[in-house]
Amino acid sequence: MQYVDTDLDIEQQKDKITSVVSGEKVLFRTIATAFGEIDVNINEDFDEKKRNLESDGFIYSRYYLDIEPIEGIEQQEYISHIGELLKSLWSSGLKSVAACDFEEELPQKGGYGR
């Protein structure tokens, strides 16, 4: 899972992510990429005030992404793509933090505390 915080509406958020990953919107909330499918979801725990907390405010972000790797992709290649996605989101001005089993292997440890 990857949390993304922005004031963009969900359609703008999907457009931004589609552009960042050179993907294609295939369903209402799904973006197909070379490394997997990304579902853009509204975070039910979104909290306008708590999202700016320094330590764990990311869990109150407006959106979260569920990312499912394509069949047959090697773990390290998948991790590399997730790292590139994080860096692209950050350079686009979006706050993003990965919450996964391999966050220690990602740039800036997945963005925690960034």
N, C-alpha and C positions, 0 to 999 in steps of 0.2 A: 504494500500500500504506500502511496505517496500523497502527502498532504500538499495542497496548493492554496495559497491565500492571495486573493486579489479582489478588487471591487468590480471586475468585469462580470457581466451577466453570463449565464451558462453557455449561450450560443457564442459569445465573444471568446469565452474560455476554450471551448472546443475548437474554434477557428485558430486560436493562438497555438494550441497544442498540436493541431493538425499541421500547421506550418512548421513548427519547431522540429517535428519528427519526420517531415516530408511524408506524412501519412495520408490516408483517405478515410473520410467519414463513411461508414458502412451501415450503421444503424442509428437510431435516435441518440444514443449516448456513446457509441463505440467508434473508435478510430483504429484502422488497420495499419500496422507498420511492418517494416522488414524484420523486426524482432518479436512481434507479438501483437496482441490487441489491448487497447487502452480503453477502459470504461471511465467516463467522466461522471462523477456523482456529486450531488449536493450533500454536504456533511450535515447530518441532523444535529450534531453537537455544536454547530457554528454558534459562536458568541462574539458579538461585536467588541466587547470590552476584554474578554479573556484571551482573544486571539493575539493580543499584543504583549502578553506576559513573556518575560525573557526566557524562562526555563522550558516550559512545556506548552506554551501558547499555541504551537502548531496544531495540536489536536483539536483546537477550536476554529481551524481554518474554514473558509467558506466551502471548499471542495476537497475531495480526495479522488485519487486515481487508483483503480484496480487494474493491474497490468498482468496479463497472462502471456507467458512466452509461447512462441510458435513451437510446434512439435519438432523435436530433433535438434534444437539449438543447444550448443554447449553452454554450460553454466558460466564460464568466464566471459564468453561473448555476450551473453545476456546481461551480466553484471556491467560490462563495458557500455552497452547501450543505455542501461539505466543511469549510469554515471554521466553519459553524454546528455541524456534528457535533463537531468538535474542541472548541469552546467548551462544548458541552453535556456532553461526556465529562469535561472538566476540572472543570466546576461540579458534576458528580456524584461527584467525588473520584477519578476514574480517571486514571492516567497515560496519555497518548497522544501519539504523535509521527507526523506524516505524512512519508512518504518518497516523493516524487513529483517530476515535472518542474516543478510550479508551487508548491512549498512556500514560496518567497519571497513569494508573493502571499497566503499564508494568515496568520491571526492568529499573532503571535509566531513568524513564519517556520516554521509547521508544528509548533511546540512543541520544536524542537531546542534543547537547553540549558535548557529550562524547569525 
